[in-house]
Amino acid sequence: MEKKSTLQIFAAKASAAMKRKKSFVQYTLSFPSFEKLEDENGEGQPLEIKFRTLSDAEINDCLAYESDDPNGADKYAMYIASVEPSLKKLGQTLKEAGDIVHPMEVMEMFERHEITEAAMIIMEKSGVLSKNKVTVVDKGLENLKN
C-alpha cells in the first residue's frame, strides 16, 4: 500500500472543504413573536422560515450594507437568505399590494432580538462565526529566544 504524502492528505481535505463551502445548507428557524397573532383557528403559532447559507459574495454584501438602521445589515442577511417563504418575494408582494413602499420594509414584522439572533445563526451556518476557534499548537519560535 502506498503511503500518502502530507501534501496529498492536505489536498484531499482542502478539496472537501471547498466543495462544502459551495453547497448551500438549508435550515429552519422559528420566530416566537408570531405566537401572539391568532390564525384562523384562534391559535397563535410561531412563524417558521427556511433559510440557506450565504455565499462569500452575499456575506460581503451584508457586511458592506449601508443603512441608517443599526440592524440594517442583519435584516438584509435574513432577507436574502430566506428560502421558504422568501422574504424578498413577500416584500415584493406587499409592495405591489400597497401595504409597504419598499420590499425591505417586510423586515419590520420581526422583533429586534429575532433579527439579531437570526442573523447570528445565518452567519454561523455560513462560516463567518464559529465557536471552534483557531488555536496556536506550536510555540517553537518563542523557545528560540534563549
URFEN-V938146 format. One record per backbone hydrogen bond with DSSP energy under -1.0 kcal/mol. NH is the residue of the N-H (numbers start at 0). CO is the residue of the C=O. E is the energy in kcal/mol with one decimal. If there is no record, write none. Layout:
nh->NH co->CO e->E
nh->NH co->CO e->E
This chain:
nh->8 co->4 e->-2.2
nh->9 co->5 e->-2.6
nh->10 co->6 e->-2.7
nh->11 co->7 e->-2.0
nh->12 co->8 e->-2.0
nh->13 co->9 e->-2.7
nh->14 co->10 e->-2.4
nh->15 co->11 e->-2.1
nh->16 co->12 e->-2.3
nh->17 co->13 e->-2.3
nh->18 co->14 e->-2.1
nh->19 co->15 e->-2.1
nh->20 co->16 e->-2.0
nh->21 co->17 e->-1.4
nh->26 co->50 e->-2.2
nh->28 co->48 e->-2.7
nh->30 co->46 e->-3.1
nh->33 co->30 e->-1.2
nh->34 co->31 e->-2.1
nh->35 co->32 e->-1.2
nh->36 co->33 e->-1.2
nh->38 co->42 e->-2.7
nh->41 co->38 e->-2.2
nh->46 co->30 e->-1.9
nh->48 co->28 e->-2.4
nh->49 co->83 e->-2.4
nh->50 co->26 e->-3.5
nh->51 co->80 e->-1.7
nh->52 co->24 e->-1.6
nh->58 co->54 e->-2.4
nh->59 co->55 e->-2.4
nh->60 co->56 e->-2.1
nh->61 co->57 e->-2.2
nh->62 co->58 e->-2.5
nh->63 co->59 e->-2.0
nh->71 co->68 e->-2.1
nh->74 co->70 e->-2.7
nh->75 co->71 e->-2.4
nh->76 co->72 e->-2.1
nh->77 co->73 e->-2.0
nh->78 co->74 e->-2.7
nh->79 co->75 e->-2.5
nh->80 co->76 e->-1.7
nh->81 co->77 e->-1.4
nh->82 co->49 e->-3.6
nh->83 co->49 e->-1.3
nh->89 co->85 e->-2.4
nh->90 co->86 e->-2.6
nh->91 co->87 e->-2.2
nh->92 co->88 e->-2.5
nh->93 co->89 e->-2.6
nh->94 co->90 e->-2.1
nh->95 co->91 e->-2.6
nh->96 co->92 e->-1.7
nh->97 co->94 e->-1.3
nh->98 co->93 e->-2.3
nh->99 co->93 e->-1.0
nh->104 co->101 e->-2.0
nh->105 co->102 e->-1.7
nh->106 co->103 e->-2.1
nh->107 co->104 e->-2.2
nh->108 co->105 e->-1.6
nh->109 co->106 e->-1.5
nh->114 co->110 e->-1.8
nh->115 co->111 e->-2.4
nh->116 co->112 e->-2.8
nh->117 co->113 e->-2.6
nh->118 co->114 e->-2.5
nh->119 co->115 e->-2.0
nh->120 co->116 e->-2.0
nh->121 co->117 e->-2.8
nh->122 co->118 e->-2.5
nh->123 co->119 e->-2.3
nh->124 co->120 e->-3.0
nh->125 co->121 e->-1.6
nh->126 co->123 e->-1.4
nh->127 co->122 e->-2.7
nh->128 co->122 e->-1.0
